[in-house]
Amino acid sequence: GCLDRIDLFDHEFFGLSRREAEVTDPQHRLALQLTQEALENAGYAPSGLRDSQTAVIFSSPNNGYAPLVREQGTLSLNGNIPCALPARISHLYGFTGPCYGVDTGCNGSLVAVHQACRELGDGDADHAVVGGVSLRHIVPPASAVADFPGIASPTARSRAFDRAADGAGWGEGGAVVVLATLERALAEGAFIHAVIRGSAVVHNGRHSATISTPSARSQAQVITKAWRNAALDPETAG
């Protein structure tokens, strides 16, 4: 589940000095690369969105790179605090829309998408760059798995809905999408991969034994709410 290389970065392409790039969390660097790819895949020239009301919303990454940085100062501070990830994207691309991080745990990127849809629907943004990244700066020894019984898989493999499932396997990766209203995307000739018809977010409240225990009742509630927000009949699902 780990990426082959997380240290490589074309700092000159993004107008950063090598010194600043070296003290910047690889998660921030990967987010920049994915943002560039997402804009190109959507059919937008980044320069054409400069000074536009483009929102940037990302799930907040962990802060595991900061202890490895020897040079302390403003550059390393801005290169490692989670809120600086979306801020760096907005700054480098010249986006002036809402810009913030979302810290909700495992579903941070999905909640970021949900929030971006609300920004677009409220008219506070014309476009939105949304996503999340997760890298492991130091891979812990296998013995560390024992610290999270029932959560971490002893075999380091995720086998969802499988009889052999024995926990979650750690992994690395990232994803970024560019969002706009359907009307705007059609008018601008953007390449449309999919249409988000509806989304919803709820919390278990007291309907689960612990903070991290799933709740069937709440899961049913959020699915129903999402379908209702989409104004669709679940029987039409493919």
C-alpha positions in Angstrom: 0.0 0.0 0.0 3.0 2.3 0.0 4.1 4.6 -2.9 7.5 3.9 -4.4 8.8 7.4 -4.0 7.5 10.3 -1.9 10.7 12.4 -1.9 10.8 13.6 -5.5 9.3 17.0 -6.4 9.8 19.4 -9.3 10.1 22.6 -7.1 11.0 24.8 -10.0 7.7 24.0 -11.8 5.7 25.3 -8.9 8.0 28.3 -8.3 9.5 27.1 -5.1 13.1 27.2 -4.0 14.8 23.9 -3.3 15.3 25.1 0.3 11.6 25.7 0.8 10.6 22.4 -0.9 12.9 20.4 1.3 11.3 21.7 4.5 7.8 21.3 3.1 5.8 18.1 4.0 5.8 15.7 1.0 2.0 15.6 1.5 1.8 19.3 0.6 4.0 18.6 -2.4 1.9 15.7 -3.6 -1.2 17.8 -3.2 0.3 20.4 -5.6 1.1 17.8 -8.2 -2.4 16.3 -8.0 -4.0 19.7 -8.2 -2.1 20.4 -11.4 -3.1 17.1 -12.9 -6.8 17.6 -11.9 -7.0 21.0 -13.5 -5.5 19.7 -16.7 -7.8 16.6 -16.7 -10.8 18.9 -16.3 -9.7 21.0 -19.2 -8.8 24.1 -17.4 -5.6 26.2 -17.9 -4.5 27.1 -14.3 -3.6 30.6 -15.5 -7.2 31.1 -16.6 -8.5 30.6 -13.1 -6.1 33.2 -11.5 -8.1 35.6 -9.2 -11.2 33.4 -9.7 -13.6 32.5 -6.9 -12.1 28.9 -6.7 -12.4 27.2 -3.3 -9.7 24.9 -2.0 -10.8 22.4 0.5 -8.6 19.4 1.7 -8.7 16.9 4.4 -6.1 17.8 7.0 -3.1 15.5 6.8 -1.1 14.2 9.8 2.0 16.3 10.8 4.6 13.5 10.8 7.2 15.3 8.7 7.8 18.2 11.0 9.9 16.3 13.5 12.2 15.3 10.7 12.9 18.9 9.6 16.2 20.2 11.0 15.8 23.8 9.9 13.2 25.5 12.0 11.6 28.7 10.9 8.7 30.3 9.0 9.3 28.2 5.9 9.2 24.9 7.8 6.2 26.1 9.9 4.2 26.9 6.7 5.5 23.7 5.1 4.1 21.5 7.8 0.9 22.8 9.5 -2.1 21.1 8.0 -4.0 24.4 7.2 -1.1 25.5 5.1 -1.8 22.8 2.5 -4.9 24.4 1.0 -3.5 27.8 1.6 -0.4 27.0 -0.5 -2.5 25.8 -3.4 -4.7 29.0 -3.3 -1.6 31.2 -3.1 0.4 29.6 -5.9 -2.5 29.4 -8.3 -4.0 32.7 -7.3 -7.4 31.3 -6.2 -9.5 33.7 -4.1 -12.4 31.5 -3.0 -12.9 29.9 0.4 -9.8 28.0 1.6 -9.7 25.6 4.6 -8.9 22.1 5.8 -11.3 19.5 7.2 -10.3 17.2 10.0 -12.9 14.5 10.5 -10.7 11.4 10.5 -11.0 8.7 7.9 -13.7 10.4 5.9 -12.0 13.9 5.7 -11.8 13.9 1.9 -15.4 12.9 1.5 -16.5 15.6 3.9 -14.4 18.1 2.0 -16.3 17.2 -1.2 -19.6 17.6 0.7 -18.5 21.1 1.9 -17.3 22.1 -1.6 -20.7 21.2 -3.0 -22.2 23.5 -0.4 -19.8 26.3 -1.3 -20.8 26.0 -5.0 -24.5 25.7 -4.2 -24.4 28.8 -2.0 -22.7 30.8 -4.7 -19.6 31.4 -2.6 -17.4 29.7 -5.1 -17.5 29.2 -8.9 -15.0 26.3 -8.9 -13.6 24.1 -6.2 -10.3 22.1 -5.9 -11.0 19.3 -3.4 -9.1 16.3 -2.1 -6.8 14.7 0.4 -3.4 13.1 0.7 -1.9 10.6 3.2 1.7 9.6 3.3 3.7 7.8 6.0 7.0 9.6 6.5 8.4 6.8 8.7 7.1 3.2 8.3 6.8 1.7 11.8 8.0 -1.9 12.6 5.6 -4.8 12.3 5.5 -5.0 16.1 3.7 -1.7 16.2 0.6 -3.4 14.8 0.0 -4.9 18.2 -0.6 -1.4 19.6 -4.0 -1.3 17.7 -5.7 -4.7 18.2 -8.9 -5.1 16.2 -7.9 -2.1 13.9 -4.6 -2.9 12.3 -4.3 -6.0 10.2 -1.5 -8.3 11.3 -0.9 -9.1 7.6 -1.0 -5.4 6.6 -3.8 -6.2 4.2 -7.3 -4.7 4.0 -9.9 -7.4 3.0 -13.2 -5.6 3.1 -16.3 -7.8 3.2 -14.1 -10.9 3.2 -14.2 -13.8 5.6 -10.4 -13.4 5.9 -10.7 -9.8 7.0 -8.5 -9.2 10.1 -8.3 -5.4 10.2 -7.1 -2.5 8.1 -3.8 -2.3 6.3 -1.9 1.0 6.2 -1.6 2.7 2.8 -0.5 5.9 1.0 -2.0 7.9 -1.7 -3.9 11.0 -2.7 -6.7 12.3 -4.9 -7.9 15.7 -6.1 -11.0 16.6 -8.1 -12.2 19.8 -9.6 -15.8 20.7 -9.0 -18.2 23.2 -10.6 -21.9 23.3 -11.0 -23.2 21.3 -14.0 -24.4 24.4 -15.7 -21.0 26.1 -15.5 -19.1 23.0 -16.5 -21.2 22.6 -19.6 -20.9 26.3 -20.5 -17.1 26.2 -20.1 -16.7 23.0 -22.0 -15.1 21.2 -19.1 -14.5 17.5 -19.2 -17.2 16.0 -17.0 -16.2 12.7 -15.3 -19.3 12.5 -13.1 -22.2 14.4 -11.5 -22.7 14.6 -7.8 -26.5 14.6 -7.3 -26.6 14.6 -3.5 -24.5 14.1 -0.3 -25.1 14.1 3.4 -23.1 14.0 6.7 -24.3 12.9 10.1 -22.8 11.6 13.4 -23.6 8.6 15.4 -24.3 10.6 18.5 -25.0 8.1 21.3 -26.1 5.3 19.0 -22.8 3.5 19.2 -20.9 1.9 22.0 -17.7 4.0 21.5 -16.5 7.0 19.5 -15.1 4.7 16.8 -17.9 2.0 16.7 -20.1 2.0 13.5 -23.8 2.6 13.9 -26.1 0.8 11.5 -28.9 3.3 12.4 -26.8 6.3 11.6 -25.4 4.7 8.4 -29.0 4.1 7.2 -29.9 7.7 8.2 -27.1 9.3 6.2 -27.7 7.1 3.1 -31.4 8.1 3.2 -30.6 11.7 3.7 -28.2 11.7 0.7 -30.8 10.1 -1.6 -33.4 12.7 -0.4 -31.0 15.6 -1.0 -30.4 14.2 -4.5 -34.2 14.1 -5.1 -33.9 10.6 -6.4 -35.6 7.3 -5.8 -33.1 4.6 -4.5 -34.8 2.1 -6.8 -33.2 3.9 -9.8 -29.7 3.0 -8.6 -27.6 1.0 -11.1 
